[in-house]
Amino acid sequence: MDDDEALTRSCARVLETWGYGVETASEGGAALELVRARQFDVVLTDINVPNFSGLEILRAVRERDRDTPVVLMTGGPALDSARVAVEWGALSYLIKPLSMSQLRDVLSRAVQMHREARRERRILHSTEEHEREIEAMRLRFERALAGMWTAFQPIVCWSRKTVVAYEALMRTTDPELFSPLEILKTAEILDEMPTLGRKTRSLVADVLREHPELPGVFVNLHVLDLLDEELYSPQAPLSEFASRIHLEITERMALERIPDIRERVARLRRLGYRIAVDDLGEGYSGLNSFAQLEPDVVKLDMGLIRGIDTTPTKRKMVHALASLCLELKTPLVAEGVETEAERNILVDLGADLFQGYLFARPGAPFPVANI
């Protein structure tokens, strides 16, 4: 849904070439009739349209079906609309002009998530089928766990032309459950987040033990990992290297599930860890996590980086966030940099720490950075 008919036609043509069937609407009333009458895999809507806004369409979809992904678009991002989008469960909050590669990735992920949600809902309707599926899921999870290894991607300082740290990334040799997001989702369903977290941290510790010269490592930490008391043990494998570790907290939407999160983060800092937050700039939730966690390092949302050289709105947002980080003396990492043009604009805006395919793809210890 978009009241720019030229954009709507162009978008529909592109989506059809990607294999999607497309229904369009140019105003809220028509869109509301469609979402009430039909089942869709994904709803893609501009926020500011006549009659009913995209946010009202999001509410209407949620009242009928909590599983249908809704992707919001806007040329004028605002914290209020981002907050409502988060509260009503929008999947993504895209800034115009749209990057076709980003849109394709978002829609592909949305369709897959919706299929999984429908499948899980069907499973819950049958106890026996559910039990069989859980057992099969557990076997897939155990195979993925057995094949786990750690990939690394360098974080570079452009002004000094040097690698200042690496991000450790979960990988597995298992051909079936190979996606990190799917592994995490499976661990949550099976209530195995502590098992997964301990395994990933132990693998990182093994690498650090073999490579004492490493400058530092960013280790992803799911919010639910904060509930695992083993994380706070001085005898835990990773605790030995705490002074060289940034724990990068993900899944910001789950922060409210940790009632004493400030005290838990303080315990980690007392062990020597530093705290990082990723996806700063991804709507209200990213800013909220910045305020709650008071991180030592933040990473910019990839959505702000892609195509920043051709998108004035993104440049203004990054400039504002970079200024905020400078004022708070919080280092800022631009993640997902893929082109020299993006890097050059980011340097002009004050960024100096970078991560992305332009410098090196994730790989076995340790990819050589192109700087």
Residue, then its C-alpha position, 0 to 999 in steps of 0.5 A: m500500500d502506497d499513495d505514490e502510484a508510480l512507486t506502487r506499480s514499480c514495486a509490484r513489477v519488481l516483486e512479481t519478477w521475484g515470484y510474488g503474487v501482488e495485490t496493491a492499494s493506494e489508500g487505507g480503506a481499500a487496503l483495510e478491506l483487502v487485509r480483512a478479506r484475504q490472507f497474505d504472506v506479507v503486508l508492505t505498507d507506507i506509514n503516511v497514506p490517505n484515510f487509514s495510516g500504515l500504522e492503522i493497517l498494522r493494528a488491523v492485521r494484528e487484531r486478526d492475525r498475530d503471525t502475518p509479517v507487516v513491513l512499514m515504509t516511510g520517507g520521514p522516520a520518527l521515534d513516535s511511529a517507530r515506537v508504535a511499530v515496535e508495540w504492534g509487532a512490525l517486522s521491519y521499519l524501512i526508510k525510503p528510498l528503498s534499497m531493492s536488495q534490502l527489500r528482497d532480504v526483508l520479504s524473503r525473511a518475512v515469508q520464511m518466518h510466516r511459514e514457520a509460524r503457520r507450521e508451528r501453529r498447526i503443530l500445536h493443534s496436535t499433541e502427538e504431532h507436536e511431540r514428534e516435531i519437538e523430538a525431530m527438532r531436538l535431534r536437528f539441534e543436537r547435530a547442529l551443536a555437534g558441528m558448531w565452529t566459530a567464524f570471525q570478521p575483523i573490525v577495522c580502524w580506518s584512520r590507523k589502517t589496522v584491525v582493532a577487534y574481531e566479531a565471533l560468529m556462530r556457524t555449524t557444519d550441519p547441512e540441515l539446521f545451518s542458519p544461525l537465526e534458525i539455531l537460535k530460534t530452535a534453542e528458544i523453542l527447546d528451552e536450550m538457550p543456556t546450552l547454546g550460549r555455553k557452547t558458543r562461548s566455550l568455542v570462542a574461549d578455545v580460540l582465544r587460548e590458542h591466539p593470545e595476541l588477538p586484540g579483542v573479540f566481540v561475542n554475541l550474547h542473546v538477552l536470555d543468556l543473561l539468565d544463565e548464572e554460569l555466565y557470571s562465574p569466574q570459572a566459566p571458560l570465557s571469564e578468563f579472557a573477560s578483559r578482551i571481550h565485548l559482549e554484544i547484546t542482541e534481541r533488544m525486544a526481549l530486554e523487558r524479560i530480564p527484570d534486573i538487567r542493570e544489575r546483571v550487566a553490572r556483574l558482567r562489568r565487574l568480571g571485566y567484560r565490556i558491553a556492546v549494543d548492535d543495530l543502533g538506529e533501528g527504531y525505538s527499541g535500539l535507542n531504548s537499549f542504548a539508554q538501558l544498557e549504557p554500552d561501551v560500544v555501539k554498532l549502527d544498524m545495517g539498514l542505515i549503512r546500505g546505500i547511505d551514499t545516495t540517501p540524504t535521510k540516512r546521512k542525517m540520521v547517521h550524523a545525529l547518532a555519530s554526534l550523540c556517541l561523540e558527546l557520550k564518548t561511546p565508540l561507534v562501529a559502522e557494521g555492514v559496509e559493502t562499498e567504498a562509497e558507503r565507507n567514504i560517506l561514513v568517514d565524512l560523517g565522523a565514523d572511524l571503526f568499520q566492519g563489513y564485506l568491503f574489508a573482509r567476509p566472516g571466515a575461519p580464524f582469521p580473515v585478512a582485512n582489506i585496508 
